[in-house]
Amino acid sequence: MKTRGTRLRRKSTSAVSLVTGLPAAPKAERNRLRLEVTRPGGKPGEYRDPGGNEFHIRC
């Protein structure tokens, strides 16, 4: 069975991960939770994943 979603891990061997999948219903407003990612040298700002969920990159 093939599933659609995204898994974020610090290292490929890490047992801890954040898994997101397809939304259960269409988005009507901003998410209550927002993922913040620190990426040195990256371009800061707010972005959206393919499912329309917001995440923020800060340096």
Order of alpha helices (4+ residues) and beta strands (2+ residues): beta-beta-beta-beta-beta
